[in-house]
Amino acid sequence: MSAFHGTKINPDRFHKSQLKFYAFLIPLAIFMAMPIVFVFSHAFKPIDELFAYPPRFFVQKPTMQNFIDLMNNTSTTGVPMSRYLFNSISITLIVVFVTVLISTMAGYALSKKRFRLKKTIFEINTLALMFVSAAVVIPRYLLIEKVGLLDTFLVHIFPLIAMPIGLFLVKQFIDQIPNELIEAAQMDGATDYQIFRKIIIPLVKPAIATIAILSFQLVWNNTETSTLFVDNENLKTFAFYMSTLTSATSGNTVAGQGMAAAASLIMFIPNLIIFIILQSQVMNTMAHSGIK
């Protein structure tokens, strides 16, 4: 058992006691990886293979034509695909950064600061976890219209930077940081900003990684904002554009299937990359949440 130590999830090296886990996990991993393989394979299928019956799992004659058609395609209003992709990348980067910043700063204040209504504010945040997005569409629309954000670039950003689950997760993480550590830093003359940057942020990196993944997926795959709050085609996102590729109003629905397959891969790859990069931190979040 020397390969296992501390609270680490994974052992340092292979041990024969792990064989029973491999016997179960390897077939399960192969089964769960099949949709990923299919997304990659599907994107490179020529039109005849996309409509082949019975459907083929693996591509027989891979081609880049779907991606070429997608790059050269413009919407019915004349907006190029690159504009939608640029909007999605810009909006996602801004929202993820601001969401992480607000969640960590608010979590620090609610956990370690003393002020009136602190408990009430956190209870309101917890209450917000109960509502699904579909339940607040009408109130959100009325509020966005009242503040004048309809059909603007900012309508993609402001409604999504409030992330109750992010604040809840960070606050619970910071609660487990000893108050003595904060007090020692204050006695050494550290300001709130220095404590936040040099103590809080390094200790809650697993929670930050989890928030970043959740926020990224929420924004990158979001079509609701472009559908309900934006009329200007130049302000819409790639996720919305992808949903229109196979519609009857987009022109050639047969060619649209190939472009939609290529667009699906483009939408999927960033999700895969960010999870691979941050997955170790997410696992640490899960391990940390079970340690008292």
C-alpha positions in Angstrom: 0.0 0.0 0.0 3.0 2.3 -0.2 1.9 3.5 -3.6 -1.1 5.2 -1.8 -0.6 8.1 0.6 -2.3 11.2 1.9 -5.5 12.4 0.4 -4.3 12.0 -3.2 -6.8 10.3 -5.5 -4.4 8.6 -7.8 -1.5 6.3 -6.7 2.1 7.1 -7.7 2.6 3.8 -9.5 0.9 0.6 -10.6 -0.1 -2.0 -8.0 -1.6 -5.4 -8.7 -4.6 -4.6 -6.5 -5.7 -2.2 -9.2 -6.3 -4.9 -11.8 -9.9 -5.4 -10.7 -10.6 -1.8 -11.2 -8.9 -1.8 -14.7 -11.1 -4.8 -15.6 -14.2 -2.6 -15.0 -12.9 0.8 -16.0 -11.2 0.1 -19.3 -14.4 -1.3 -21.0 -16.4 1.6 -19.5 -13.8 4.1 -20.7 -14.0 2.7 -24.3 -17.8 2.9 -24.2 -17.8 6.5 -22.9 -15.2 7.5 -25.5 -17.3 6.3 -28.4 -19.4 9.5 -28.7 -16.1 11.5 -28.8 -14.7 9.3 -31.6 -18.0 9.6 -33.5 -18.0 13.4 -33.4 -14.5 13.4 -34.9 -15.4 10.7 -37.5 -18.7 12.4 -38.4 -17.1 15.7 -39.2 -14.9 14.3 -41.9 -17.6 12.2 -43.7 -18.5 13.1 -47.3 -22.2 13.7 -48.0 -22.8 10.2 -49.3 -21.6 8.7 -46.0 -23.5 11.2 -43.9 -26.8 9.9 -45.5 -25.7 6.3 -45.8 -28.1 3.6 -44.6 -27.4 1.8 -42.4 -25.3 4.6 -40.8 -21.6 4.0 -40.5 -19.8 4.7 -37.2 -16.3 5.3 -38.8 -15.6 7.4 -41.8 -14.5 5.5 -44.9 -13.3 8.3 -47.2 -12.3 11.3 -44.9 -12.6 14.7 -46.5 -12.1 18.3 -45.5 -14.9 19.5 -47.7 -17.3 20.0 -44.8 -14.9 22.5 -43.2 -14.2 24.2 -46.5 -17.9 24.7 -47.0 -18.3 25.9 -43.5 -15.6 28.5 -43.8 -16.9 29.8 -47.1 -20.5 29.8 -46.0 -22.4 33.0 -45.1 -25.7 33.3 -43.4 -28.8 34.4 -45.2 -28.0 38.0 -44.1 -24.5 37.9 -45.5 -22.6 37.5 -42.2 -19.6 35.2 -42.6 -19.0 32.3 -40.2 -15.8 33.9 -38.9 -17.9 36.7 -37.4 -20.0 34.3 -35.3 -16.9 32.5 -34.2 -15.1 35.7 -33.2 -18.2 36.8 -31.2 -18.3 33.4 -29.3 -14.6 33.5 -28.5 -14.7 37.1 -27.3 -17.8 36.6 -25.2 -16.6 33.4 -23.7 -13.2 34.8 -22.6 -14.8 37.9 -21.0 -17.5 36.0 -19.2 -15.3 33.3 -17.8 -12.7 35.8 -16.5 -15.3 38.1 -14.9 -17.3 35.2 -13.5 -14.2 33.7 -11.8 -13.2 37.1 -10.5 -16.6 38.0 -9.1 -17.2 34.5 -7.6 -13.8 34.5 -5.8 -14.0 38.0 -4.5 -17.6 37.6 -3.3 -16.8 34.2 -1.8 -13.9 35.7 0.2 -16.1 38.6 1.5 -19.0 36.3 2.4 -16.7 33.8 4.1 -14.1 35.9 6.0 -15.6 39.4 6.3 -18.1 40.6 8.9 -20.9 42.8 7.8 -24.7 43.1 8.1 -27.0 40.9 6.0 -24.1 38.6 5.1 -26.1 35.5 5.9 -29.1 36.8 4.1 -27.1 37.6 0.9 -25.7 34.0 0.9 -29.2 32.5 1.5 -30.5 34.5 -1.5 -27.6 33.1 -3.6 -28.4 29.6 -2.4 -32.1 30.2 -3.3 -31.1 31.1 -6.8 -29.7 27.6 -7.3 -33.3 26.3 -7.3 -34.4 28.1 -10.4 -33.7 26.7 -13.9 -33.0 29.2 -16.7 -36.4 28.4 -18.4 -38.2 29.6 -15.3 -36.7 33.1 -15.4 -36.8 33.8 -19.1 -39.6 36.3 -19.0 -38.4 38.2 -15.9 -34.9 38.3 -17.5 -36.3 39.6 -20.7 -38.2 42.4 -19.0 -35.2 43.4 -16.9 -32.8 43.4 -20.0 -35.3 45.5 -21.9 -35.7 47.9 -18.9 -31.9 48.6 -18.7 -31.5 49.0 -22.5 -29.4 45.9 -23.2 -31.5 44.4 -26.0 -29.7 43.9 -29.2 -26.3 44.9 -27.8 -23.0 43.1 -27.3 -23.3 43.4 -23.5 -26.5 41.4 -23.4 -24.3 38.3 -24.0 -22.2 39.2 -20.9 -24.1 40.7 -18.0 -26.8 38.1 -17.6 -24.2 35.3 -17.5 -21.6 36.6 -15.1 -23.9 36.0 -12.1 -23.2 32.3 -11.3 -24.8 31.2 -8.0 -23.1 27.8 -8.1 -19.7 29.4 -8.5 -20.2 31.7 -5.5 -21.5 28.8 -3.5 -18.6 26.5 -4.3 -15.9 29.1 -3.7 -17.5 30.3 -0.4 -17.5 26.7 0.9 -13.9 26.3 -0.1 -12.8 29.5 1.6 -14.7 28.5 4.8 -12.2 25.7 5.3 -9.2 28.1 5.2 -8.2 28.8 8.9 -9.0 32.2 10.1 -5.7 32.2 11.9 -4.0 32.3 8.5 -5.8 35.4 7.5 -5.2 37.1 10.9 -1.5 36.3 10.7 -1.3 38.0 7.3 -3.2 41.0 8.6 -0.8 41.3 11.6 2.1 41.3 9.0 0.5 44.3 7.4 -1.1 42.6 4.4 -4.0 44.4 2.8 -7.2 42.7 1.7 -6.0 42.7 -1.9 -2.7 41.0 -0.9 -4.5 38.4 1.2 -6.9 37.7 -1.7 -4.2 37.5 -4.3 -1.5 35.6 -2.3 -3.5 33.4 0.1 -7.0 32.9 -1.1 -6.5 32.5 -4.8 -3.7 29.8 -4.5 -5.7 27.8 -2.0 -8.9 27.8 -4.0 -7.4 26.9 -7.5 -9.4 23.7 -7.7 -12.7 25.6 -7.2 -11.6 28.2 -9.7 -10.9 25.5 -12.3 -14.4 24.0 -11.7 -16.0 27.4 -12.1 -14.1 28.1 -15.3 -15.3 24.8 -16.8 -18.9 25.3 -15.8 -18.9 29.0 -17.0 -17.2 28.1 -20.3 -19.7 25.4 -21.1 -22.6 27.7 -20.2 -21.4 30.5 -22.4 -19.8 28.6 -25.3 -22.9 26.5 -25.9 -25.4 29.3 -25.2 -28.0 30.0 -28.0 -30.7 31.5 -25.8 -29.3 35.0 -25.8 -28.8 35.2 -29.6 -32.4 33.8 -30.1 -34.3 35.9 -27.6 -32.4 39.1 -27.0 -30.4 39.9 -30.2 -31.8 40.8 -33.7 -28.5 42.1 -35.2 -26.9 39.2 -37.0 -23.4 40.6 -36.5 -23.8 40.2 -32.7 -24.9 36.6 -32.7 -22.7 33.6 -31.6 -21.4 30.5 -33.3 -23.6 28.2 -31.3 -26.7 30.0 -32.7 -25.2 29.9 -36.2 -24.6 26.2 -35.9 -28.3 25.7 -35.0 -29.4 27.3 -38.2 -27.2 25.3 -40.6 -29.7 22.5 -41.2 -32.9 24.6 -41.1 -35.1 24.9 -44.1 -34.5 28.6 -44.4 -30.7 28.2 -44.7 -30.8 27.0 -48.2 -29.3 23.6 -49.1 -30.2 21.4 -46.2 -28.2 18.5 -47.6 -24.9 20.5 -47.7 -26.0 21.9 -44.3 -25.7 18.5 -42.7 -22.0 18.4 -43.6 -21.3 21.9 -42.4 -23.3 21.1 -39.2 -21.1 18.1 -38.6 -17.9 20.2 -39.0 -19.4 22.9 -36.8 -20.2 20.4 -34.1 -16.5 19.3 -33.9 -15.4 23.0 -33.7 -17.9 23.5 -30.8 -16.7 20.3 -29.1 -12.9 20.7 -29.3 -12.7 23.7 -26.9 -14.8 21.9 -24.3 -12.5 18.8 -24.6 -9.3 20.9 -24.3 -10.3 22.9 -21.3 -11.4 19.8 -19.5 -8.2 18.0 -20.2 -6.2 21.0 -18.9 -8.2 21.5 -15.8 -9.5 18.0 -15.0 -6.9 17.4 -12.3 -8.0 20.5 -10.5 -11.6 19.4 -10.8 -10.8 16.0 -9.2 -9.0 17.8 -6.4 -12.3 19.8 -5.9 -14.2 16.6 -5.5 -11.6 15.2 -3.1 -11.4 18.4 -1.1 -15.2 18.6 -0.7 -15.2 15.2 1.2 -12.4 16.2 3.6 -13.6 17.7 6.9 
